[in-house]
Amino acid sequence: LNDTVEAKKKEIDDLNDKVETKKKEIDTLNDTVEDKNKEIDYLNDTVEAKNKEIDDLKDKVETKNQVIDDLKETVESKKKEINGFEQTFTELGQILTIKNQIIRDLEKAIFTKNQEIGNLKKTIEAKDQEIGDLNDTVETKNKEIGDLKNTIEDKNKEIDYLNDTVEANNKEIDHLNDTAEDNNKEIGDLKNT
């Protein structure tokens, strides 16, 4: 009977060790979840910063488009002026040449502005790609956290089961101790008889 009690105590000690191991595993998993949450916060901040950069670039593109529209209007205005000079002041060829040079300069400016807009559009596309990649990373991290939470839930269930087993073994030990006590009492009674 004492051997049975000792075996049960050893079994409880083993179960308690398993419970402690599971608790340590859960602590490690909780730390991992916290790290993943920090990573997601950092990624969300990065996405927000990238969105701001894109908004700034879009504002610049809009400004450049406005400049080009203004330049186009200026070109049209200058062309009208030239037509008026050609019709009314044919003798002012030198002025006409100057006006043509102004138009050429303005057309060069428009070409340059168009190149700048093209570069800005390429930058916006690159930023959109970066945001897409960051969103994919955030989604992956969220999935990892979900998996970790499921693992923690499973570990908690295992601990509950182990705790229930420990409690049942404790009850059995109590019963064995009571039986041993009764047996000892009977032996004492028999010796006294």
TITI-559992 format. One record per residue: x, y, z of N, C-alpha, C in turn; residue number from 1. Coordinates in pm, 1 decimal. Atoms other than C-alpha are relative to their C-alpha. Example, Ala and Ser with C-alpha at 12.3 -4.5 7.8 and 13.67 -1.06 7.14 Angstrom:
SITE/89.0/-119.0/0.0/1230.0/-450.0/780.0/90.0/120.0/0.0/1
SITE/-82.0/-119.0/-6.0/1367.0/-106.0/714.0/-77.0/109.0/73.0/2
***
This chain:
SITE/83.7/-121.6/0.0/0.0/0.0/0.0/86.8/126.1/0.0/1
SITE/-90.8/-115.8/-1.3/286.1/239.8/83.6/66.9/19.7/-135.3/2
SITE/-60.5/-10.2/135.6/444.1/155.9/-252.2/-96.4/66.9/-96.9/3
SITE/101.4/-60.9/88.5/118.4/251.0/-423.5/-8.8/149.8/24.6/4
SITE/5.0/-142.6/-34.7/107.5/580.6/-237.5/120.4/72.1/-58.1/5
SITE/-121.6/-62.5/52.4/468.0/655.2/-330.9/-6.5/13.5/-152.7/6
SITE/12.6/-4.6/146.9/394.8/568.2/-695.5/-92.3/113.7/-42.0/7
SITE/93.8/-107.9/32.6/100.1/804.4/-693.7/63.7/135.6/21.9/8
SITE/-68.2/-127.9/-25.1/311.0/1079.4/-537.4/97.8/32.1/-112.0/9
SITE/-94.4/-21.5/112.0/575.7/1030.1/-804.6/-75.4/42.0/-126.7/10
SITE/79.9/-35.7/118.6/304.3/1041.2/-1071.5/-46.6/145.7/7.2/11
SITE/42.4/-140.4/-17.6/177.1/1370.3/-923.9/116.4/94.1/-22.7/12
SITE/-118.8/-84.1/22.6/531.4/1511.1/-918.2/28.7/14.4/-149.4/13
SITE/-21.6/-5.4/146.3/568.9/1416.0/-1285.9/-101.6/91.1/-67.4/14
SITE/105.0/-84.6/57.9/235.3/1581.5/-1366.0/25.3/147.5/30.5/15
SITE/-30.9/-140.0/-35.6/336.0/1894.9/-1175.9/113.8/54.2/-84.9/16
SITE/-110.3/-42.5/88.2/661.5/1905.6/-1374.3/-51.6/32.9/-139.5/17
SITE/57.4/-25.9/134.1/459.9/1879.1/-1696.4/-77.9/130.3/-1.8/18
SITE/75.8/-125.3/-9.2/231.3/2160.2/-1581.2/94.9/118.9/-6.1/19
SITE/-98.5/-110.2/0.2/534.5/2382.1/-1511.1/58.7/20.0/-139.1/20
SITE/-55.2/-9.2/137.2/679.3/2298.0/-1854.2/-99.1/67.6/-93.8/21
SITE/103.4/-59.9/87.1/351.3/2385.4/-2022.4/-15.2/148.8/28.5/22
SITE/11.4/-142.7/-35.5/332.6/2712.9/-1829.2/114.9/80.3/-60.8/23
SITE/-115.4/-68.8/60.9/683.9/2802.9/-1946.5/-18.4/15.0/-150.4/24
SITE/27.3/-7.8/144.1/583.3/2719.9/-2303.9/-98.9/112.8/-30.3/25
SITE/100.2/-105.9/21.2/280.9/2949.9/-2271.9/62.8/136.8/19.7/26
SITE/-68.5/-129.9/-20.4/498.6/3229.9/-2128.7/81.5/36.9/-123.4/27
SITE/-80.6/-25.2/121.4/731.3/3190.8/-2429.6/-90.0/41.9/-116.0/28
SITE/93.7/-33.8/108.8/433.9/3195.7/-2668.0/-57.7/139.4/19.2/29
SITE/52.6/-135.3/-26.6/291.9/3505.4/-2497.9/102.8/106.3/-35.8/30
SITE/-105.9/-94.4/37.4/629.3/3679.5/-2540.0/8.8/13.9/-151.4/31
SITE/-5.0/-2.6/147.4/628.8/3580.8/-2908.2/-115.6/81.7/-56.2/32
SITE/117.2/-77.8/45.7/275.4/3721.0/-2952.7/24.7/149.5/21.1/33
SITE/-27.4/-142.2/-27.9/385.5/4047.9/-2789.1/98.8/57.5/-101.6/34
SITE/-97.1/-45.2/101.4/686.4/4071.0/-3023.9/-66.5/18.6/-135.8/35
SITE/69.8/-10.5/128.8/462.7/4005.2/-3324.1/-88.9/123.7/-2.8/36
SITE/84.2/-120.3/-5.4/222.7/4278.8/-3210.0/83.0/126.2/-19.2/37
SITE/-88.0/-115.8/17.0/515.8/4520.4/-3185.5/42.2/14.8/-146.3/38
SITE/-37.8/-4.1/142.3/624.7/4424.1/-3538.5/-113.8/57.9/-84.3/39
SITE/115.2/-48.8/77.8/272.6/4488.8/-3668.5/-19.6/149.7/22.1/40
SITE/10.7/-144.3/-27.0/260.0/4828.7/-3493.4/101.7/77.2/-81.8/41
SITE/-104.6/-67.4/78.7/591.2/4919.1/-3659.2/-37.4/2.1/-148.1/42
SITE/37.9/6.0/141.7/465.0/4801.1/-3999.3/-115.9/94.2/-30.2/43
SITE/112.3/-92.4/20.9/139.5/4995.1/-3958.8/47.9/145.2/-5.7/44
SITE/-57.2/-135.7/3.3/342.3/5309.2/-3878.6/71.2/26.0/-132.2/45
SITE/-71.0/-13.9/127.8/555.1/5246.0/-4189.3/-98.6/21.1/-115.0/46
SITE/102.9/-15.1/104.4/243.8/5205.1/-4406.6/-57.4/141.9/2.0/47
SITE/54.4/-135.6/-12.8/105.7/5532.2/-4269.5/97.4/104.2/-55.1/48
SITE/-101.6/-92.9/50.5/434.2/5709.3/-4347.1/7.5/-4.9/-152.0/49
SITE/-4.2/14.6/146.4/437.6/5567.9/-4700.8/-121.7/65.7/-64.2/50
SITE/120.7/-64.0/53.7/79.4/5681.7/-4754.9/14.6/151.9/-2.1/51
SITE/-21.5/-144.9/-4.9/180.1/6031.9/-4646.4/94.1/43.7/-112.1/52
SITE/-92.3/-32.4/108.5/472.3/6026.3/-4891.1/-72.3/2.8/-134.2/53
SITE/74.4/6.5/126.8/236.7/5923.6/-5172.2/-92.8/121.5/-14.5/54
SITE/86.8/-118.3/4.4/-9.3/6200.5/-5079.7/80.1/124.6/-37.7/55
SITE/-86.0/-115.5/31.3/277.9/6451.4/-5089.1/39.9/-0.7/-146.9/56
SITE/-38.5/10.5/141.4/390.2/6319.6/-5428.5/-117.9/32.3/-92.5/57
SITE/119.3/-30.1/81.5/34.4/6338.1/-5563.7/-26.2/150.7/-4.1/58
SITE/15.0/-145.9/-3.5/16.2/6700.0/-5447.7/100.3/66.8/-93.9/59
SITE/-101.7/-56.6/88.2/341.3/6769.3/-5631.5/-37.6/-18.6/-147.2/60
SITE/43.1/26.5/138.0/207.4/6603.8/-5948.7/-110.4/96.6/-39.9/61
SITE/109.9/-92.1/29.0/-107.6/6814.1/-5926.4/52.9/141.8/-24.6/62
SITE/-60.2/-132.6/18.6/103.7/7127.4/-5885.7/70.5/8.9/-134.5/63
SITE/-71.2/0.0/128.9/320.8/7029.9/-6183.8/-98.6/6.1/-116.2/64
SITE/102.2/-2.8/106.4/8.5/6966.3/-6393.9/-57.0/140.8/-16.7/65
SITE/51.2/-137.1/5.9/-118.2/7309.3/-6301.5/100.4/91.9/-68.9/66
SITE/-104.9/-81.0/64.9/215.1/7461.6/-6403.1/-0.8/-22.7/-150.1/67
SITE/1.7/31.3/144.0/199.3/7280.8/-6737.3/-121.5/63.4/-67.2/68
SITE/120.7/-63.1/57.1/-158.8/7397.9/-6795.2/20.7/150.1/-17.7/69
SITE/-27.6/-144.8/9.6/-48.6/7752.8/-6717.9/96.5/29.6/-114.4/70
SITE/-96.8/-19.8/108.6/246.6/7715.5/-6954.2/-65.4/-18.2/-136.8/71
SITE/70.9/20.4/127.3/21.7/7578.3/-7228.6/-85.3/122.1/-34.6/72
SITE/79.7/-121.2/24.4/-210.0/7874.9/-7184.3/89.6/116.2/-43.0/73
SITE/-94.8/-105.3/38.3/92.7/8102.4/-7200.8/45.5/-18.3/-143.9/74
SITE/-41.3/28.0/139.0/207.9/7928.7/-7521.1/-108.2/43.4/-98.3/75
SITE/110.2/-37.9/89.6/-134.9/7972.6/-7678.7/-11.5/151.7/-8.7/76
SITE/7.6/-146.7/-1.5/-137.4/8334.9/-7569.5/110.4/61.2/-85.7/77
SITE/-112.9/-51.5/77.3/207.8/8389.9/-7717.6/-18.8/-23.8/-149.9/78
SITE/26.5/28.2/141.9/106.3/8221.0/-8044.0/-99.0/101.0/-58.8/79
SITE/97.3/-99.4/46.7/-191.3/8454.7/-8068.7/66.3/135.4/-19.7/80
SITE/-73.2/-126.0/13.7/37.6/8748.9/-8006.7/82.8/0.7/-128.4/81
SITE/-83.5/9.1/121.9/269.1/8625.9/-8283.1/-84.7/15.1/-125.4/82
SITE/89.6/-12.5/116.6/-21.8/8585.8/-8524.5/-42.0/146.0/-21.5/83
SITE/38.2/-141.7/11.8/-129.1/8937.0/-8442.7/114.1/85.4/-53.6/84
SITE/-116.0/-74.6/50.4/223.3/9069.5/-8500.9/22.4/-26.6/-148.2/85
SITE/-22.4/34.3/141.2/251.5/8883.3/-8834.1/-101.0/71.5/-90.3/86
SITE/104.7/-61.9/82.4/-78.3/9023.2/-8959.6/10.3/152.5/0.4/87
SITE/5.7/-145.2/-14.3/-40.4/9378.4/-8832.8/135.4/67.9/-17.9/88
SITE/-132.8/-63.0/3.6/334.3/9444.0/-8805.6/99.5/-89.2/-74.8/89
SITE/-89.6/84.0/79.5/505.2/9255.1/-9087.7/142.7/52.8/2.6/90
SITE/-132.4/-58.7/-2.4/792.7/9497.0/-9058.8/76.2/-29.9/128.8/91
SITE/-66.4/25.3/-127.7/862.1/9390.5/-8700.9/48.6/-145.6/5.6/92
SITE/-51.1/137.5/6.7/1040.4/9065.5/-8796.7/87.9/-35.6/118.9/93
SITE/-87.4/27.9/-113.2/1287.9/9102.5/-8518.0/-80.2/-36.1/125.0/94
SITE/86.2/30.2/-115.5/1009.9/9111.9/-8258.2/-61.1/-139.4/-15.4/95
SITE/58.0/131.5/25.6/853.4/8807.4/-8422.6/100.4/-110.4/33.7/96
SITE/-102.7/99.5/-30.6/1183.6/8620.4/-8393.7/12.8/-18.4/151.2/97
SITE/-8.1/7.6/-146.5/1200.8/8706.9/-8024.2/-117.2/-80.0/56.4/98
SITE/118.2/70.9/-48.4/846.7/8582.5/-7970.6/11.6/-150.1/-29.1/99
SITE/-18.0/142.8/32.8/930.5/8257.0/-8150.9/96.6/-66.2/97.4/100
SITE/-95.4/54.7/-96.7/1225.4/8212.3/-7919.8/-68.5/-24.2/135.3/101
SITE/75.6/17.2/-125.0/993.2/8265.9/-7623.0/-83.0/-127.3/-5.8/102
SITE/82.3/120.6/14.6/763.9/7994.5/-7757.8/86.3/-125.9/11.6/103
SITE/-87.9/116.8/-7.3/1054.8/7754.5/-7806.5/44.2/-25.4/144.9/104
SITE/-39.9/15.0/-140.9/1171.0/7824.7/-7451.2/-113.9/-57.4/84.1/105
SITE/115.1/50.1/-74.8/821.3/7764.6/-7319.0/-28.0/-146.8/-32.1/106
SITE/19.9/139.7/38.3/790.3/7441.3/-7516.2/104.3/-90.1/65.8/107
SITE/-103.1/75.7/-71.5/1122.0/7326.4/-7370.2/-37.5/-15.2/147.8/108
SITE/41.0/6.0/-140.9/989.5/7413.2/-7023.7/-110.4/-102.2/19.3/109
SITE/108.5/99.4/-8.1/675.6/7207.8/-7091.1/56.6/-141.3/-8.7/110
SITE/-62.1/132.3/13.9/890.0/6914.8/-7204.3/67.2/-41.9/131.3/111
SITE/-68.0/28.5/-127.3/1097.0/6938.7/-6885.7/-100.9/-34.3/109.3/112
SITE/102.8/26.2/-101.8/784.0/6955.8/-6668.2/-64.5/-136.8/-21.8/113
SITE/57.2/132.3/28.6/641.9/6650.1/-6844.7/93.7/-111.2/47.1/114
SITE/-96.1/99.0/-49.5/961.6/6461.8/-6765.3/-6.8/-10.9/152.4/115
SITE/9.8/1.0/-145.6/934.6/6564.7/-6400.3/-124.8/-75.4/46.7/116
SITE/124.9/69.5/-36.2/573.2/6442.8/-6387.7/15.4/-150.2/-21.4/117
SITE/-22.8/142.7/25.1/677.8/6111.7/-6543.8/80.0/-62.8/112.5/118
SITE/-81.9/51.0/-110.4/943.6/6067.6/-6275.1/-81.1/-11.3/129.1/119
SITE/83.6/3.5/-120.2/694.9/6153.8/-6000.4/-99.8/-116.5/-4.2/120
SITE/94.7/112.3/13.7/445.1/5899.0/-6137.5/70.6/-133.1/26.3/121
SITE/-75.5/123.0/-25.8/715.4/5632.2/-6134.3/25.3/-17.0/149.9/122
SITE/-23.0/5.7/-144.7/795.2/5721.2/-5772.7/-126.5/-43.5/73.5/123
SITE/127.9/38.1/-62.6/425.3/5692.4/-5679.3/-26.4/-148.9/-19.7/124
SITE/19.9/142.7/25.2/407.9/5349.3/-5844.5/87.8/-84.0/92.5/125
SITE/-91.2/73.4/-89.6/712.5/5236.8/-5644.9/-52.8/1.8/143.7/126
SITE/53.2/-10.3/-136.3/556.4/5366.3/-5321.6/-124.1/-88.0/16.9/127
SITE/118.1/86.7/-5.9/228.6/5186.9/-5403.3/41.7/-145.9/14.7/128
SITE/-49.4/137.7/-10.5/427.1/4865.3/-5448.5/50.1/-28.7/140.4/129
SITE/-50.7/17.0/-136.2/601.1/4919.3/-5113.6/-115.3/-19.0/98.5/130
SITE/116.2/11.0/-90.0/264.7/4969.5/-4940.8/-67.4/-136.1/-16.6/131
SITE/57.6/131.8/22.8/130.3/4655.6/-5106.2/78.8/-108.7/70.8/132
SITE/-86.6/98.1/-67.7/430.3/4458.2/-4978.5/-17.1/7.3/151.4/133
SITE/16.9/-17.0/-145.0/388.2/4605.7/-4628.9/-134.2/-55.7/47.0/134
SITE/132.3/54.2/-35.9/16.7/4518.8/-4626.3/3.0/-153.0/1.3/135
SITE/-13.5/146.1/1.8/106.8/4161.0/-4724.7/72.0/-48.2/125.7/136
SITE/-75.6/37.6/-119.8/358.4/4149.3/-4437.8/-89.3/8.0/123.5/137
SITE/92.6/-14.8/-113.6/96.8/4280.2/-4191.2/-98.0/-116.4/4.8/138
SITE/94.9/111.4/4.9/-147.1/4012.6/-4309.7/66.5/-129.5/48.6/139
SITE/-73.1/119.5/-42.9/119.3/3743.5/-4261.1/20.9/-0.3/151.1/140
SITE/-22.7/-9.4/-144.5/201.7/3870.0/-3910.9/-130.3/-25.7/76.8/141
SITE/129.6/23.4/-66.3/-170.4/3873.8/-3818.7/-33.4/-149.8/0.8/142
SITE/26.0/144.0/7.3/-196.5/3511.7/-3935.9/87.8/-74.4/100.8/143
SITE/-89.7/63.1/-96.8/109.1/3418.2/-3726.8/-53.8/16.4/142.0/144
SITE/55.6/-24.4/-133.9/-51.1/3579.1/-3420.0/-122.5/-88.2/23.7/145
SITE/117.0/87.3/-13.4/-373.7/3390.8/-3486.7/40.9/-143.3/30.1/146
SITE/-49.1/135.9/-24.0/-178.9/3064.4/-3505.7/55.2/-14.3/141.6/147
SITE/-55.6/4.4/-136.0/5.8/3148.1/-3182.3/-111.0/-1.7/104.8/148
SITE/111.7/-2.0/-94.8/-321.6/3227.2/-3005.3/-68.0/-136.7/6.3/149
SITE/58.2/134.7/1.2/-460.4/2890.9/-3118.3/88.2/-97.6/76.9/150
SITE/-93.3/87.8/-72.1/-146.0/2720.0/-2986.7/-13.0/20.9/150.3/151
SITE/15.3/-30.3/-142.6/-184.3/2899.8/-2652.6/-129.4/-62.5/53.8/152
SITE/128.3/57.7/-43.3/-547.5/2788.8/-2635.1/13.7/-151.4/19.3/153
SITE/-21.8/145.4/-12.2/-440.7/2427.1/-2697.8/81.8/-32.1/124.6/154
SITE/-83.8/23.3/-117.7/-169.3/2454.0/-2430.8/-80.8/17.9/129.2/155
SITE/84.5/-21.9/-118.6/-421.7/2593.9/-2181.6/-92.2/-119.7/24.1/156
SITE/85.4/118.4/-13.8/-648.9/2299.1/-2253.2/80.4/-117.4/57.0/157
SITE/-85.5/107.0/-51.9/-356.5/2061.5/-2192.0/24.9/19.8/150.0/158
SITE/-24.0/-28.8/-142.6/-282.6/2235.3/-1859.0/-125.4/-31.2/82.0/159
SITE/125.9/31.0/-70.6/-651.1/2211.0/-1759.2/-13.6/-150.6/20.4/160
SITE/11.0/146.9/-9.4/-640.8/1839.1/-1836.1/98.0/-52.9/104.6/161
SITE/-100.2/44.5/-97.0/-316.7/1794.5/-1637.9/-42.1/35.5/142.8/162
SITE/46.9/-40.7/-132.6/-460.2/1991.7/-1344.7/-111.6/-92.8/50.0/163
SITE/108.1/92.7/-37.2/-770.5/1771.6/-1349.2/58.1/-135.4/40.6/164
SITE/-63.4/129.0/-30.8/-545.9/1462.3/-1352.1/68.7/4.6/136.6/165
SITE/-66.2/-16.5/-130.6/-340.1/1596.3/-1059.7/-103.8/-3.9/112.7/166
SITE/104.4/-4.4/-103.0/-659.3/1666.5/-864.7/-56.7/-139.9/26.3/167
SITE/53.1/135.4/-15.4/-790.5/1314.4/-932.5/99.3/-88.2/74.2/168
SITE/-102.4/80.4/-69.0/-458.8/1162.4/-821.9/10.6/39.0/147.2/169
SITE/-1.7/-44.2/-139.7/-459.9/1375.0/-507.0/-115.0/-63.0/78.6/170
SITE/114.5/62.2/-66.2/-806.3/1245.4/-425.3/25.8/-148.0/25.4/171
SITE/-28.5/143.5/-13.7/-688.8/888.4/-486.3/101.3/-23.2/112.2/172
SITE/-98.7/11.6/-108.0/-388.0/944.6/-257.0/-67.5/17.6/136.3/173
SITE/73.5/-21.1/-125.2/-618.5/1084.5/10.3/-76.8/-126.6/39.5/174
SITE/76.7/122.8/-25.6/-834.1/773.0/-26.2/93.7/-111.4/48.5/175
SITE/-96.8/103.6/-38.9/-525.7/546.6/-6.8/52.2/26.2/141.1/176
SITE/-45.7/-33.2/-135.8/-401.9/734.2/300.7/-105.2/-36.6/104.4/177
SITE/108.3/36.9/-92.2/-742.2/690.7/464.5/-6.1/-151.0/19.2/178
SITE/3.9/147.4/-7.0/-736.3/320.2/379.8/116.4/-51.8/83.5/179
SITE/-118.1/42.2/-76.3/-382.1/286.9/513.7/-21.1/26.2/149.3/180
SITE/24.6/-35.1/-140.5/-488.2/462.8/833.4/-97.3/-98.8/64.6/181
SITE/97.3/98.5/-52.1/-786.6/229.7/870.7/68.0/-133.6/23.7/182
SITE/-69.2/129.0/-13.0/-561.8/-72.1/810.9/92.3/0.0/122.4/183
SITE/-89.1/-10.8/-116.2/-309.8/52.2/1066.8/-80.0/-9.5/130.9/184
SITE/85.4/3.4/-119.7/-591.2/100.3/1316.9/-46.2/-142.5/28.9/185
SITE/44.3/138.8/-16.0/-718.8/-252.9/1253.6/114.4/-85.2/54.0/186
SITE/-116.3/78.0/-46.6/-364.3/-389.5/1300.9/23.5/28.1/147.9/187
SITE/-17.5/-36.5/-140.8/-338.0/-195.0/1626.9/-102.6/-68.1/88.6/188
SITE/106.7/66.2/-76.0/-671.5/-334.4/1743.4/29.4/-147.8/16.7/189
SITE/-28.6/142.7/-4.4/-562.5/-687.1/1652.4/112.4/-29.1/97.6/190
SITE/-112.0/19.4/-92.6/-237.2/-645.3/1846.2/-46.4/12.4/145.9/191
SITE/49.4/-22.4/-136.3/-428.2/-523.0/2150.5/-88.5/-115.7/45.8/192
SITE/94.1/108.3/-34.3/-665.7/-819.7/2138.1/70.7/-116.2/63.6/193
***
